[in-house]
Amino acid sequence: MDVILKTDIKGLGYKNDLVSVKPGYGRNYLIPQGFAVLATSSNKKILAENIKQAAHKAEKIKTEAENIAAQIEKITLEIKAKIGDSGKIFGKVTTLQISDALANNGINVDRKKIAITSPVVGAGEYEAEIDLHREVKTNVKFEVVAE
């Protein structure tokens, strides 16, 4: 079953993408939740027109995302956490903490666009991947230090 996505869905695609999904997933989840519409010929024509009109705006958004990515690559964040005598961390480092640390540096990124690539087990340097735009992804370095 082919559907046109109305929003970005992690692992499936981005807004205005034409994707193939299993019929039950499309009929019972994506369409009723408003995440997608059926890919009929009329909906495809509407999509093509919308993409044509939004091309200029999309280029501006992509340029802004590239500028933010350049800023993010220059910085190393410092995340404070409780660390035991054995060097292991109590709890875990979350994407919300990384988002807050970025906000303290003047960069606002939604926590849902951040993915920690390797498990954080103790003090040290780690990386998280940030999906700023469908074509712009960047990594941010963060260092976990003891409180």
N, CA and C atoms as a LAMMPS dump frame, in Angstrom:
ITEM: TIMESTEP
0
ITEM: NUMBER OF ATOMS
441
ITEM: BOX BOUNDS ff ff ff
-5.0000000000000000e+02 5.0000000000000000e+02
-5.0000000000000000e+02 5.0000000000000000e+02
-5.0000000000000000e+02 5.0000000000000000e+02
ITEM: ATOMS id mol type element x y z
1 1 1 N 0.846 -1.172 0
2 1 2 C 0 0 0
3 1 3 C 0.889 1.232 0
4 2 1 N 0.645 2.159 -0.9
5 2 2 C 1.421 3.392 -0.984
6 2 3 C 0.679 4.519 -0.273
7 3 1 N 1.429 5.257 0.563
8 3 2 C 0.863 6.401 1.277
9 3 3 C 1.814 7.583 1.15
10 4 1 N 1.267 8.768 1.341
11 4 2 C 2.052 10 1.358
12 4 3 C 2.088 10.478 2.807
13 5 1 N 3.289 10.621 3.356
14 5 2 C 3.435 11.019 4.758
15 5 3 C 3.133 12.503 4.933
16 6 1 N 2.394 12.821 5.99
17 6 2 C 2.076 14.214 6.304
18 6 3 C 3.017 14.774 7.362
19 7 1 N 3.708 13.88 8.091
20 7 2 C 4.682 14.288 9.106
21 7 3 C 5.908 13.388 9.002
22 8 1 N 6.995 13.805 9.645
23 8 2 C 8.19 12.971 9.711
24 8 3 C 7.927 11.82 10.664
25 9 1 N 8.241 10.604 10.237
26 9 2 C 8.091 9.432 11.095
27 9 3 C 9.437 8.717 11.11
28 10 1 N 10.031 8.634 12.298
29 10 2 C 11.351 8.03 12.445
30 10 3 C 11.322 6.582 11.968
31 11 1 N 12.265 6.235 11.134
32 11 2 C 12.371 4.879 10.627
33 11 3 C 11.536 4.612 9.39
34 12 1 N 10.668 5.55 9.008
35 12 2 C 9.799 5.343 7.849
36 12 3 C 10.08 6.367 6.752
37 13 1 N 10.098 7.649 7.112
38 13 2 C 10.353 8.671 6.108
39 13 3 C 10.049 10.053 6.632
40 14 1 N 10.164 11.008 5.723
41 14 2 C 9.954 12.412 6.058
42 14 3 C 8.644 12.915 5.446
43 15 1 N 8.252 14.092 5.858
44 15 2 C 7.026 14.703 5.359
45 15 3 C 7.073 14.782 3.833
46 16 1 N 5.953 14.502 3.193
47 16 2 C 5.775 14.527 1.736
48 16 3 C 6.5 13.397 1.003
49 17 1 N 6.969 12.387 1.721
50 17 2 C 7.567 11.215 1.069
51 17 3 C 6.468 10.254 0.651
52 18 1 N 6.663 9.594 -0.473
53 18 2 C 5.769 8.537 -0.934
54 18 3 C 6.414 7.223 -0.508
55 19 1 N 5.776 6.506 0.424
56 19 2 C 6.354 5.274 0.952
57 19 3 C 5.376 4.117 0.803
58 20 1 N 5.943 2.926 0.769
59 20 2 C 5.146 1.703 0.711
60 20 3 C 5.118 1.099 2.101
61 21 1 N 3.933 0.817 2.604
62 21 2 C 3.781 0.207 3.928
63 21 3 C 2.82 -0.972 3.813
64 22 1 N 2.811 -1.79 4.844
65 22 2 C 1.858 -2.894 4.87
66 22 3 C 0.451 -2.317 5.012
67 23 1 N -0.53 -2.936 4.375
68 23 2 C -1.891 -2.377 4.382
69 23 3 C -2.459 -2.135 5.777
70 24 1 N -2.226 -3.049 6.711
71 24 2 C -2.768 -2.877 8.062
72 24 3 C -2.17 -1.689 8.776
73 25 1 N -0.867 -1.492 8.611
74 25 2 C -0.172 -0.369 9.239
75 25 3 C -0.708 0.955 8.694
76 26 1 N -0.903 1.014 7.389
77 26 2 C -1.425 2.233 6.78
78 26 3 C -2.872 2.498 7.152
79 27 1 N -3.715 1.474 7.024
80 27 2 C -5.156 1.617 7.247
81 27 3 C -5.508 1.802 8.722
82 28 1 N -4.796 1.103 9.615
83 28 2 C -5.176 1.105 11.028
84 28 3 C -4.408 2.105 11.885
85 29 1 N -3.259 2.581 11.4
86 29 2 C -2.477 3.495 12.23
87 29 3 C -2.175 4.823 11.54
88 30 1 N -1.489 4.773 10.398
89 30 2 C -1.015 6.007 9.77
90 30 3 C -2.151 6.932 9.328
91 31 1 N -3.119 6.395 8.614
92 31 2 C -4.205 7.233 8.089
93 31 3 C -5.134 7.729 9.197
94 32 1 N -5.609 6.864 10.126
95 32 2 C -6.497 7.373 11.189
96 32 3 C -5.824 8.396 12.118
97 33 1 N -4.514 8.246 12.354
98 33 2 C -3.805 9.184 13.224
99 33 3 C -3.494 10.497 12.506
100 34 1 N -3.698 10.542 11.195
101 34 2 C -3.425 11.753 10.432
102 34 3 C -1.966 11.883 10.03
103 35 1 N -1.196 10.8 10.136
104 35 2 C 0.215 10.831 9.767
105 35 3 C 0.422 10.657 8.272
106 36 1 N -0.598 10.15 7.562
107 36 2 C -0.443 9.884 6.134
108 36 3 C -1.796 9.943 5.443
109 37 1 N -1.737 10.051 4.1
110 37 2 C -2.94 9.951 3.274
111 37 3 C -2.663 8.912 2.2
112 38 1 N -3.719 8.322 1.693
113 38 2 C -3.594 7.334 0.636
114 38 3 C -3.004 7.984 -0.621
115 39 1 N -2.116 7.275 -1.296
116 39 2 C -1.431 7.829 -2.469
117 39 3 C -2.247 7.604 -3.733
118 40 1 N -3.36 8.331 -3.859
119 40 2 C -4.169 8.265 -5.073
120 40 3 C -3.574 9.231 -6.099
121 41 1 N -4.044 9.151 -7.331
122 41 2 C -3.498 10.034 -8.37
123 41 3 C -3.756 11.509 -8.053
124 42 1 N -4.931 11.824 -7.496
125 42 2 C -5.216 13.225 -7.163
126 42 3 C -4.331 13.699 -6.01
127 43 1 N -4.109 12.843 -5.008
128 43 2 C -3.234 13.227 -3.9
129 43 3 C -1.789 13.395 -4.368
130 44 1 N -1.367 12.597 -5.355
131 44 2 C -0.012 12.734 -5.9
132 44 3 C 0.139 14.068 -6.63
133 45 1 N -0.916 14.502 -7.358
134 45 2 C -0.868 15.79 -8.046
135 45 3 C -0.8 16.929 -7.039
136 46 1 N -1.58 16.832 -5.976
137 46 2 C -1.569 17.85 -4.922
138 46 3 C -0.183 17.904 -4.282
139 47 1 N 0.409 16.744 -4.038
140 47 2 C 1.743 16.673 -3.443
141 47 3 C 2.776 17.345 -4.351
142 48 1 N 2.711 17.062 -5.648
143 48 2 C 3.656 17.661 -6.593
144 48 3 C 3.53 19.188 -6.591
145 49 1 N 2.313 19.69 -6.551
146 49 2 C 2.098 21.139 -6.524
147 49 3 C 2.613 21.744 -5.217
148 50 1 N 2.359 21.072 -4.102
149 50 2 C 2.826 21.566 -2.802
150 50 3 C 4.352 21.606 -2.753
151 51 1 N 4.988 20.564 -3.297
152 51 2 C 6.45 20.513 -3.296
153 51 3 C 7.016 21.642 -4.159
154 52 1 N 6.387 21.884 -5.298
155 52 2 C 6.84 22.945 -6.197
156 52 3 C 6.755 24.308 -5.517
157 53 1 N 5.648 24.548 -4.796
158 53 2 C 5.468 25.833 -4.124
159 53 3 C 6.383 25.982 -2.913
160 54 1 N 6.714 24.879 -2.276
161 54 2 C 7.508 24.942 -1.053
162 54 3 C 9.006 24.813 -1.304
163 55 1 N 9.434 24.719 -2.551
164 55 2 C 10.852 24.507 -2.867
165 55 3 C 11.726 25.63 -2.324
166 56 1 N 11.303 26.87 -2.486
167 56 2 C 12.1 28.005 -2
168 56 3 C 12.195 27.987 -0.475
169 57 1 N 11.078 27.765 0.161
170 57 2 C 11.045 27.721 1.621
171 57 3 C 11.91 26.571 2.143
172 58 1 N 11.862 25.422 1.477
173 58 2 C 12.648 24.261 1.893
174 58 3 C 14.145 24.541 1.779
175 59 1 N 14.547 25.265 0.767
176 59 2 C 15.962 25.612 0.595
177 59 3 C 16.436 26.506 1.735
178 60 1 N 15.574 27.435 2.155
179 60 2 C 15.919 28.319 3.27
180 60 3 C 16.06 27.51 4.559
181 61 1 N 15.156 26.569 4.791
182 61 2 C 15.209 25.729 5.988
183 61 3 C 16.471 24.871 5.982
184 62 1 N 16.826 24.338 4.812
185 62 2 C 18.033 23.517 4.699
186 62 3 C 19.272 24.345 5
187 63 1 N 19.325 25.571 4.506
188 63 2 C 20.473 26.449 4.761
189 63 3 C 20.601 26.744 6.252
190 64 1 N 19.472 26.995 6.916
191 64 2 C 19.492 27.231 8.363
192 64 3 C 19.986 25.993 9.102
193 65 1 N 19.553 24.818 8.673
194 65 2 C 19.983 23.567 9.301
195 65 3 C 21.484 23.363 9.121
196 66 1 N 22.013 23.697 7.955
197 66 2 C 23.453 23.573 7.72
198 66 3 C 24.239 24.531 8.608
199 67 1 N 23.714 25.738 8.812
200 67 2 C 24.379 26.707 9.697
201 67 3 C 24.397 26.201 11.14
202 68 1 N 23.277 25.638 11.588
203 68 2 C 23.203 25.088 12.938
204 68 3 C 24.167 23.912 13.075
205 69 1 N 24.244 23.059 12.046
206 69 2 C 25.149 21.914 12.077
207 69 3 C 26.599 22.376 12.207
208 70 1 N 26.95 23.443 11.508
209 70 2 C 28.312 23.974 11.602
210 70 3 C 28.615 24.465 13.018
211 71 1 N 27.639 25.088 13.664
212 71 2 C 27.821 25.551 15.043
213 71 3 C 27.974 24.369 15.989
214 72 1 N 27.153 23.347 15.797
215 72 2 C 27.158 22.192 16.695
216 72 3 C 28.482 21.437 16.612
217 73 1 N 29.041 21.303 15.419
218 73 2 C 30.278 20.546 15.257
219 73 3 C 31.457 21.202 15.957
220 74 1 N 31.387 22.51 16.207
221 74 2 C 32.492 23.225 16.838
222 74 3 C 32.527 23.052 18.353
223 75 1 N 31.396 22.689 18.957
224 75 2 C 31.332 22.688 20.419
225 75 3 C 31.391 21.273 20.988
226 76 1 N 31.842 21.201 22.235
227 76 2 C 31.784 19.965 23.016
228 76 3 C 30.983 20.283 24.261
229 77 1 N 29.914 19.54 24.465
230 77 2 C 29.033 19.784 25.603
231 77 3 C 29.575 19.097 26.844
232 78 1 N 29.215 19.632 27.993
233 78 2 C 29.6 19.015 29.258
234 78 3 C 28.325 18.622 29.994
235 79 1 N 28.162 17.338 30.198
236 79 2 C 26.99 16.798 30.889
237 79 3 C 27.437 16.307 32.259
238 80 1 N 26.807 16.82 33.307
239 80 2 C 27.16 16.395 34.665
240 80 3 C 26.258 15.239 35.084
241 81 1 N 26.874 14.237 35.713
242 81 2 C 26.124 13.07 36.178
243 81 3 C 26.776 12.538 37.44
244 82 1 N 25.986 11.828 38.22
245 82 2 C 26.53 11.191 39.421
246 82 3 C 27.284 9.935 39.002
247 83 1 N 28.521 9.845 39.459
248 83 2 C 29.367 8.714 39.092
249 83 3 C 29.865 8.064 40.369
250 84 1 N 29.776 6.731 40.434
251 84 2 C 30.19 5.978 41.606
252 84 3 C 31.692 5.795 41.677
253 85 1 N 32.147 5.118 42.745
254 85 2 C 33.576 4.883 42.94
255 85 3 C 34.163 4.004 41.845
256 86 1 N 33.363 3.111 41.295
257 86 2 C 33.853 2.2 40.263
258 86 3 C 33.935 2.879 38.888
259 87 1 N 33.463 4.12 38.788
260 87 2 C 33.529 4.849 37.529
261 87 3 C 32.27 4.722 36.695
262 88 1 N 31.297 3.968 37.189
263 88 2 C 30.042 3.813 36.448
264 88 3 C 29.082 4.927 36.822
265 89 1 N 28.237 5.246 35.866
266 89 2 C 27.284 6.341 36.026
267 89 3 C 26.011 5.824 36.711
268 90 1 N 25.448 6.65 37.589
269 90 2 C 24.15 6.336 38.183
270 90 3 C 23.082 6.893 37.256
271 91 1 N 22.114 6.09 36.881
272 91 2 C 21.086 6.554 35.955
273 91 3 C 21.626 6.512 34.54
274 92 1 N 21.212 7.492 33.729
275 92 2 C 21.718 7.549 32.366
276 92 3 C 21.657 8.971 31.84
277 93 1 N 22.402 9.199 30.781
278 93 2 C 22.37 10.486 30.103
279 93 3 C 21.263 10.417 29.063
280 94 1 N 20.381 11.402 29.071
281 94 2 C 19.235 11.389 28.162
282 94 3 C 19.392 12.458 27.083
283 95 1 N 18.573 12.316 26.061
284 95 2 C 18.574 13.304 24.983
285 95 3 C 18.094 14.666 25.493
286 96 1 N 17.273 14.659 26.534
287 96 2 C 16.804 15.918 27.118
288 96 3 C 17.972 16.704 27.721
289 97 1 N 18.898 16 28.371
290 97 2 C 20.067 16.673 28.939
291 97 3 C 20.937 17.278 27.831
292 98 1 N 21.076 16.556 26.732
293 98 2 C 21.869 17.064 25.614
294 98 3 C 21.176 18.278 24.992
295 99 1 N 19.844 18.192 24.85
296 99 2 C 19.073 19.305 24.302
297 99 3 C 19.202 20.544 25.188
298 100 1 N 19.141 20.352 26.506
299 100 2 C 19.293 21.471 27.437
300 100 3 C 20.693 22.074 27.363
301 101 1 N 21.707 21.213 27.241
302 101 2 C 23.084 21.708 27.141
303 101 3 C 23.273 22.503 25.851
304 102 1 N 22.646 22.059 24.768
305 102 2 C 22.702 22.815 23.508
306 102 3 C 21.993 24.159 23.661
307 103 1 N 20.856 24.159 24.375
308 103 2 C 20.111 25.402 24.595
309 103 3 C 20.947 26.395 25.407
310 104 1 N 21.747 25.885 26.345
311 104 2 C 22.627 26.766 27.117
312 104 3 C 23.686 27.408 26.23
313 105 1 N 23.997 26.763 25.108
314 105 2 C 24.953 27.319 24.149
315 105 3 C 24.258 28.132 23.055
316 106 1 N 22.956 28.327 23.183
317 106 2 C 22.224 29.159 22.23
318 106 3 C 21.718 28.419 21.001
319 107 1 N 21.683 27.09 21.057
320 107 2 C 21.215 26.294 19.923
321 107 3 C 20.006 25.483 20.387
322 108 1 N 18.851 25.742 19.776
323 108 2 C 17.646 25.03 20.16
324 108 3 C 17.4 23.864 19.211
325 109 1 N 17.443 22.643 19.765
326 109 2 C 17.194 21.427 19.007
327 109 3 C 16.208 20.58 19.802
328 110 1 N 15.178 20.092 19.137
329 110 2 C 14.198 19.235 19.788
330 110 3 C 14.859 17.934 20.212
331 111 1 N 14.569 17.46 21.417
332 111 2 C 15.197 16.25 21.931
333 111 3 C 14.856 15.019 21.105
334 112 1 N 13.739 15.056 20.39
335 112 2 C 13.336 13.908 19.576
336 112 3 C 14.216 13.748 18.346
337 113 1 N 14.97 14.775 18.006
338 113 2 C 15.859 14.711 16.842
339 113 3 C 17.269 14.278 17.223
340 114 1 N 17.478 13.974 18.502
341 114 2 C 18.796 13.577 19
342 114 3 C 18.782 12.084 19.299
343 115 1 N 19.829 11.386 18.878
344 115 2 C 19.978 9.96 19.169
345 115 3 C 21.391 9.718 19.696
346 116 1 N 21.488 9.129 20.884
347 116 2 C 22.8 8.807 21.455
348 116 3 C 23.277 7.522 20.788
349 117 1 N 24.449 7.591 20.132
350 117 2 C 24.904 6.482 19.29
351 117 3 C 25.514 5.325 20.073
352 118 1 N 26.193 5.604 21.164
353 118 2 C 26.8 4.527 21.943
354 118 3 C 26.338 4.627 23.39
355 119 1 N 26.258 3.494 24.087
356 119 2 C 25.784 3.547 25.472
357 119 3 C 26.748 4.319 26.373
358 120 1 N 26.173 5.148 27.231
359 120 2 C 26.965 5.962 28.151
360 120 3 C 27.046 5.195 29.466
361 121 1 N 28.259 4.712 29.795
362 121 2 C 28.415 3.882 30.983
363 121 3 C 29.214 4.559 32.081
364 122 1 N 29.975 5.59 31.754
365 122 2 C 30.774 6.262 32.766
366 122 3 C 31.271 7.595 32.259
367 123 1 N 32.218 8.157 32.994
368 123 2 C 32.793 9.432 32.587
369 123 3 C 33.584 9.239 31.294
370 124 1 N 33.595 10.271 30.463
371 124 2 C 34.336 10.194 29.212
372 124 3 C 33.644 10.949 28.105
373 125 1 N 34.202 10.832 26.896
374 125 2 C 33.633 11.527 25.74
375 125 3 C 32.776 10.578 24.913
376 126 1 N 31.637 11.084 24.464
377 126 2 C 30.691 10.309 23.667
378 126 3 C 30.168 11.188 22.535
379 127 1 N 29.409 10.571 21.633
380 127 2 C 28.804 11.313 20.528
381 127 3 C 27.318 11.012 20.454
382 128 1 N 26.583 11.999 19.986
383 128 2 C 25.158 11.834 19.718
384 128 3 C 24.892 12.354 18.315
385 129 1 N 23.984 11.701 17.606
386 129 2 C 23.644 12.112 16.255
387 129 3 C 22.401 13 16.296
388 130 1 N 22.438 14.091 15.537
389 130 2 C 21.318 15.022 15.485
390 130 3 C 20.818 15.091 14.053
391 131 1 N 19.524 14.851 13.872
392 131 2 C 18.882 14.878 12.566
393 131 3 C 18.179 16.227 12.425
394 132 1 N 18.876 17.203 11.833
395 132 2 C 18.337 18.553 11.725
396 132 3 C 17.392 18.722 10.545
397 133 1 N 17.635 17.97 9.477
398 133 2 C 16.876 18.088 8.238
399 133 3 C 17.04 16.765 7.516
400 134 1 N 16.189 16.486 6.541
401 134 2 C 16.29 15.203 5.845
402 134 3 C 17.64 15.015 5.17
403 135 1 N 18.322 16.098 4.83
404 135 2 C 19.622 16.004 4.178
405 135 3 C 20.765 16.475 5.071
406 136 1 N 20.456 16.943 6.273
407 136 2 C 21.485 17.478 7.162
408 136 3 C 21.454 16.721 8.487
409 137 1 N 22.495 15.92 8.685
410 137 2 C 22.673 15.212 9.954
411 137 3 C 24.062 15.572 10.458
412 138 1 N 24.196 15.681 11.762
413 138 2 C 25.484 16.034 12.343
414 138 3 C 25.671 15.295 13.649
415 139 1 N 26.898 15.265 14.128
416 139 2 C 27.205 14.656 15.41
417 139 3 C 27.645 15.74 16.377
418 140 1 N 27.235 15.585 17.616
419 140 2 C 27.668 16.507 18.666
420 140 3 C 28.464 15.678 19.673
421 141 1 N 29.59 16.226 20.083
422 141 2 C 30.418 15.56 21.093
423 141 3 C 29.994 16.072 22.457
424 142 1 N 29.887 15.114 23.404
425 142 2 C 29.597 15.539 24.764
426 142 3 C 30.476 14.745 25.723
427 143 1 N 30.833 15.415 26.803
428 143 2 C 31.706 14.81 27.794
429 143 3 C 30.913 14.659 29.088
430 144 1 N 30.929 13.459 29.632
431 144 2 C 30.252 13.194 30.896
432 144 3 C 31.264 13.378 32.007
433 145 1 N 30.935 14.258 32.954
434 145 2 C 31.822 14.539 34.08
435 145 3 C 31.053 14.319 35.379
436 146 1 N 31.806 14.097 36.468
437 146 2 C 31.197 13.869 37.778
438 146 3 C 30.671 15.175 38.341
439 147 1 N 29.528 15.064 39.042
440 147 2 C 28.947 16.248 39.693
441 147 3 C 29.758 16.642 40.9
